[in-house]
Structures are given as C-alpha cells and as structure tokens.
Amino acid sequence: MSRTALADGSVRYSPDLAHRSKRKIPVGQILIPLGVCVPVGLASAHRLGAAATLPIAGVTAVVTLVVVLLWRLTLPRAMSVTVTATDITYRRYGRKDTVRIDASTRSAARMLVLNTGMMSPYLVIAGDGGNFSLNTDMWADEDVMGIAAAVPEANQDPDVTVVDAKQMEAEFPGVLPAYTAHPNRTAVLALAVLVPVTVAGMWAFGTLTDDSDDLGNGSDDTSQSATVRGELTDAEAGKQNRLQDQVQDAVAPGPWSGDESRLGECGEGAWQRRLGGSTQSSATKLEASTVDAIEDLATEAGMVAKMDETSGAVYTLAFQDDATGAFLRVQGDRQTVTVSTGSACVDPT
C-alpha cells in the first residue's frame, strides 16, 4: 500500500512497486525489438556489408529491449492518483486527467481481454468532464478500494465485468491508450513510421562512412588548394587511364564493370574527368601486398595518402595530388570493391 496524506487534506495514491512484477508484458512489447532490428539489419547489410548485419541488428534489438524495460520499470514511479473532496486527478509522464466528483461520477471494475488472450484488470473512473483507467495489477488492493470509494456510493460498480477493448471504448470513450484500444492500427502505424526512419538513418550512417565527401565526389574541398589548368591534356588523360587500369589489376583480375568517363565539378567553375570501375568482392580488407602496390602506383602518379580506414565491413584507401586535384580512391566491402580516379582539375576560363 502506498498512500500519502497531504497538508490540504487530500490523499495521494501511488502504484505499489511490489505489484509491478504481476503485470504481464504484452506480446506487442516483446516484438518491438524484433520490429526494429529487422529493418536496421537489412539497411546495414545494404550499406555496410553482410558482416555488419548481425552485430548491428543484435545491438539494436538489445538497446530497444532495454528501452522497453526501462519504460516499464519507470512507469509506476511516474503515476499517481490524488483524491480531494471535489475531484480525482490521475498523473503520469506529464499528462493529467481530472474527474470532478458529483452525482454523475462513476467507478467501474472491468476485466479487459486483449487480442493476445491475456486479461488485465482495470478500475475506471468516469464523469462528465472525462475519464481514466488504472491497471490494478500495479496497485495495492487497499489503494484501489480507496480511490473507488471517493465516488458517490450509489455510482460504485464493484462487480467485475469481462469486456474486450471495443466494448470498453464504447462504454468509456478514450479511456484506453491507443496501443491498447487499437493494437493492430498502432502496430501498422508504428511500422509505417519506424521502417522508413530507420532505413533512412542507416542509409545516412552508411553515407557518412563512405567518406565520399572527402575525395572524388566533386566537392569544393577537393580542389581548394589545387592548381587548375586551362585544358586537360592528352598526357593527363593518359596518366589517369593508366592509373585506373593499373590499380584495378592490382586489386583483382576482374571482370570489372565501369562507368564511361564523366565530368565532375572540383571547384568554382572547374571540372575534372572521372573514371570508375567495380568488381565482385568477398573480402573485408585488402591484402597488405595489394595495399603496398596501390600506394606505389599512387606515389608514381604524384599523389599522397589521405585516408586508410576500415569501418565495419567497409575499407577505404584514398590518395590525392594536392597540386592538381587529381585523386584515387579504392573502397570495398564483402559485396563489391570500387576503384575511382579523377584527373587534374581544369579551369576553362
């Protein structure tokens, strides 16, 4: 029993924490971690490689389960019912419902049958100004009786009536939380919001690990200090072609599929010719000898290392010629490996 007599003569009731374990965990709350980790796992597989799927999905499920458990543990501490001579007020998580005590006020005991077949006992307090319900598994019997006794005796209904969510909502509109009154709709709505948000978040995370903003994406940062030229000479184009072919040969024998040469911005009014090629890969990193060969080829092309990083199943090697803005980038995971090059920046003016 947990009740406190206040200075103004009112009485504040709180859930009996000893009763907390009696409240069964709804199946829907158990399935929440599964509903979260599946789209996260799929998104991570697409962006970070298959090796990252299980760890990320597992961590996501554990974190989500911890959040659900914390919510269930802290909920009783956030709830209270205060009874005065004129009204009954129910507070929880910043929300407050007040029912005035008059001839129209009712108290009713209802046994709610959920879609899963589980049954939860409720005390409903209703009046002209509104209503609220308490899951009495979380409250001491003496406190439940004390709250119900605040209602005029003629309007007390202590007999327990078994109802489903639809019947309870018809009798006391708005008395149940949306996820209890309409579990199917709530689940569909939650998934409709959760899945795209989760996938978008993982896509953004994968994009950040891509490091494409550092080199080879046409950002202004690539060529802030580069010396642009009036035209792209045949020698520069040939140098880029050889570097692209030599690095691809060093990484894997192929077959390689690649885009035709295209133009990309590399500064205000400047552009550069870009090449790219990709091939299937099952490795999470390059062999040390392969990395050495790529570094030698980049050095011969006048480039210096800008990045050598492994994040999850994604590895990235990046090189750049600071004088011309030319670059080389090798990136891969367990699905593909991609080699990208950019020529010296060209200023047409």
Stockholm file with secondary structure:
# STOCKHOLM 1.0

chainA/1-349         MSRTALADGSVRYSPDLAHRSKRKIPVGQILIPLGVCVPVGLASAHRLGAAATLPIAGVTAVVTLVVVLLWRLTLPRAMSVTVTATDITYRRYGRKDTVRIDASTRSAARMLVLNTGMMSPYLVIAGDGGNFSLNTDMWADEDVMGIAAAVPEANQDPDVTVVDAKQMEAEFPGVLPAYTAHPNRTAVLALAVLVPVTVAGMWAFGTLTDDSDDLGNGSDDTSQSATVRGELTDAEAGKQNRLQDQVQDAVAPGPWSGDESRLGECGEGAWQRRLGGSTQSSATKLEASTVDAIEDLATEAGMVAKMDETSGAVYTLAFQDDATGAFLRVQGDRQTVTVSTGSACVDPT
#=GR chainA/1-349 SS CCEEECTTSCEEECCCGGGGGGSCCCHHHHHHHHHHHHHHHHHHHHHHCGGGHHHHHHHHHHHHHHHHHHHHHHTGGGCEEEECSSEEEEEETTEEEEEECSTTCEEEEEEEECTTSCEEEEEEEEETTEEEEEEGGGSCHHHHHHHHTTSCGGGEEEEEEEEEHHHHHHHSTTCSCHHHHSHHHHHHHHHHHHHHHHHHHHHHHHHHHHTTTTSSSCCGGGGTTCCCBSSCCHHHHHHHHHHHHHHHHHHCCCCCEEEEEEEEEEETTEEEEEEEEEEECCCSSCCHHHHHHHHHHHHHTTCEEEEEEEETTEEEEEEECTTTCCEEEEEECSSEEEEEEECCCBCCC
#=GC SS_cons         CCEEECTTSCEEECCCGGGGGGSCCCHHHHHHHHHHHHHHHHHHHHHHCGGGHHHHHHHHHHHHHHHHHHHHHHTGGGCEEEECSSEEEEEETTEEEEEECSTTCEEEEEEEECTTSCEEEEEEEEETTEEEEEEGGGSCHHHHHHHHTTSCGGGEEEEEEEEEHHHHHHHSTTCSCHHHHSHHHHHHHHHHHHHHHHHHHHHHHHHHHHTTTTSSSCCGGGGTTCCCBSSCCHHHHHHHHHHHHHHHHHHCCCCCEEEEEEEEEEETTEEEEEEEEEEECCCSSCCHHHHHHHHHHHHHTTCEEEEEEEETTEEEEEEECTTTCCEEEEEECSSEEEEEEECCCBCCC
//
